[in-house]
């Protein structure tokens, strides 16, 4: 019998799956043009297929172990010890700053998500907004306070 290990909290930041409805609508609207008498226009379906893959695959997962970033063509694991901090750009997008000075974009993570990342990291990443200052990260019902 395998022993399960408690992994703590986990937060997944991704494009809402309802976006797939818009991608399907786009594909349906392209039918008259894609299958017209002009050869090769069916290649227009590369766009909705690419959008479909992007929505399903792109995400950032924060767990007690660290950050996991998945893009369309890659995947990167970053433990909390490898992070110096988080950088915020002018469009409220968040980037992870590594100890070597390089930066990694965190897909779908915005400044409003920083308190959640602070809770999931169990205090390794401080919340700049101060919303989680009175929450004990070790408490099992800290998310319900």
C-alpha positions in Angstrom: 0.0 0.0 0.0 1.4 3.4 -1.0 1.7 6.1 1.6 0.2 9.4 0.5 2.0 12.6 1.3 0.1 15.7 2.4 0.9 18.4 -0.2 -0.9 21.4 1.4 -2.8 23.9 -0.6 -2.7 24.3 -4.3 -3.9 27.2 -6.5 -4.4 26.9 -10.3 -4.5 30.0 -12.4 -5.7 29.5 -16.0 -7.8 31.0 -18.7 -11.4 30.3 -17.9 -12.7 27.2 -19.8 -15.8 29.1 -20.9 -13.4 30.7 -23.4 -13.6 27.5 -25.4 -17.2 28.3 -26.2 -16.0 31.5 -28.0 -13.3 29.4 -29.9 -15.9 26.9 -31.0 -18.2 29.8 -32.1 -15.3 31.2 -34.1 -14.7 27.8 -35.8 -18.4 27.5 -36.7 -18.5 31.0 -38.1 -15.4 30.2 -40.3 -17.2 27.3 -42.1 -18.6 29.3 -45.1 -15.2 30.9 -45.8 -13.1 27.9 -45.1 -14.9 25.6 -47.4 -15.6 28.0 -50.2 -14.4 27.4 -53.8 -10.9 28.8 -53.0 -8.5 26.0 -52.4 -6.5 26.1 -49.2 -8.8 28.3 -47.2 -9.4 25.4 -44.8 -6.0 26.3 -43.4 -7.8 29.1 -41.5 -8.7 26.5 -38.9 -5.1 26.7 -37.6 -6.2 29.8 -35.7 -9.1 28.2 -33.7 -7.1 25.0 -33.1 -4.2 27.1 -31.8 -6.5 29.0 -29.5 -8.1 25.8 -28.3 -4.7 24.4 -27.4 -3.6 27.6 -25.7 -6.7 27.7 -23.5 -6.4 24.1 -22.4 -2.7 24.0 -21.8 -1.5 27.4 -20.5 -1.6 27.7 -16.7 0.3 28.5 -13.5 0.0 26.2 -10.5 1.2 27.4 -7.1 1.7 24.7 -4.4 3.6 24.2 -1.2 6.5 23.0 -3.3 6.7 26.0 -5.6 5.4 27.4 -8.9 4.8 25.3 -12.0 4.3 27.2 -15.3 2.9 25.4 -18.3 2.8 27.1 -21.7 1.8 25.8 -25.1 5.3 24.5 -25.9 6.9 24.0 -22.5 6.8 23.4 -18.8 8.9 24.8 -15.9 9.0 23.9 -12.2 10.4 26.5 -9.8 10.7 25.6 -6.1 10.2 28.5 -3.7 13.9 28.4 -2.8 14.8 29.3 -6.4 12.6 32.5 -6.3 13.9 35.8 -5.2 10.4 37.4 -5.5 7.7 38.5 -7.8 7.7 41.4 -10.2 4.6 43.3 -11.4 4.5 45.2 -14.7 2.2 48.1 -15.6 -0.5 45.8 -16.9 -0.9 44.0 -13.5 0.8 40.9 -14.9 3.1 39.0 -12.5 6.5 37.6 -13.3 8.7 35.3 -11.1 12.2 36.7 -10.4 14.6 33.8 -9.9 17.7 34.0 -7.7 19.9 34.3 -10.8 18.1 37.5 -11.8 16.1 36.0 -14.7 12.4 36.4 -14.9 9.7 34.0 -15.9 6.2 35.1 -17.0 3.4 33.6 -14.9 0.4 33.0 -17.3 -3.0 34.1 -15.9 -1.6 35.5 -12.7 -2.5 39.1 -11.8 -1.9 41.3 -8.8 -5.2 40.3 -7.3 -3.9 36.8 -7.0 -0.9 37.7 -4.8 -2.8 37.0 -1.5 -3.6 33.5 -2.8 0.0 32.8 -3.7 1.1 34.1 -0.3 -1.3 31.6 1.4 -0.3 28.7 -0.8 3.5 29.4 -0.3 3.0 29.1 3.4 4.6 32.4 4.0 7.6 32.1 1.7 6.2 34.8 -0.6 4.9 37.8 1.3 1.6 39.4 0.4 2.3 43.1 -0.5 -1.4 44.0 -0.1 -1.4 42.9 3.6 -4.7 41.0 3.2 -3.2 37.8 4.6 -1.2 39.3 7.5 -3.7 38.1 10.1 -4.1 34.6 8.6 -2.0 31.7 10.0 -0.7 29.8 6.9 -0.4 26.6 8.9 -4.1 26.6 9.8 -6.2 24.1 7.8 -9.1 26.5 7.5 -7.1 29.6 6.8 -8.8 29.9 3.4 -12.3 30.0 5.1 -11.4 32.9 7.5 
